[in-house]
Amino acid sequence: MSNSSSPTEFLLLAFADTWQLQLLHFSLFLGIYLAALLGNGLIIAAVACDHRLHTPMYFFLLNLSLLDLGSISTTVPKSMANSLSNTRATSYSGCAAQIFLLLFLFSAENYLLTVMAYDRYVAICKPLHYETLMGSRACVKMAAAAWASGFLIAVLHTGNTFSIPLCQGNVVEQFFCEIPQILKFSCSDSYLREVGLIVLSVCLGFGCFVFILLSYVQILTVVLRIPSEQGRHKAFSMCLPHLAVVSLFFSTVVFAHLKPPSMLSPTQDLVVGVLYAVMPPTLNPLLYSLRNKELKEALKKLIPLGQCQHQ
């Protein structure tokens, strides 16, 4: 994958240039990282240990938490280590690995959120067919397809990007490696192939967003026809956490990559990077647990006992 004209390392954007501010950055990121680990870890443990949560919705939620743990672990620890060691450098292979993992995890999360929307659509709009359409084997296949699709996209993008000759610098204007930053170092027209792949990926992502949107239009239509207020409230409680997570995921990614040219200062780039790479994995567990009574009860039983309940 390496090229003779490519740099041996890249310089990431630093959060601060004084030791005190670097220590503050380390402390803030450590707090965020621990919160993400705790929140997603608790959800994984609750779903795995409570037999009442062994349903398609919570199976997909467990997968989402695994993806969130992976994505935040790909960016935050490296940034924290750089702050403590007062360096901006990351190796060529380290940058390639970071891009691969981020693409893999973000793409898989995009497809998983689409699958979760389908699950909610079947549960509310086709309840009589739910057991048939969302059986355990079907759920495993859909989750595996989301992970496999993310892996395939990551292989294509990473392989294509790092086969391009890079000779126009090595300063990445973000606190982690990402493809648009690497493409700026290209010294040939071969980067157009990667641009084509990016356009294809954007179209696929937009297709997922449209599918989710149409699913919720159908869900809303059915929910508004439910005669009892209690039934409507239960249906909304099932859908609102997922809708909040979808909104956070797509809004931060779209804002980060379609921000206006006027927002090009290093400080603004850092803030935008934190918004879409750090905040969703941290906030998703909170969004899912706020209005979820079953999950709250499972967490209450899990925390004081510290062990799985299989009764």
Beta strands, then each sheet from edge to edge (+ up, - down):
strand 1: 9-11
strand 2: 89-91
sheet 1: 1+ 2-
end
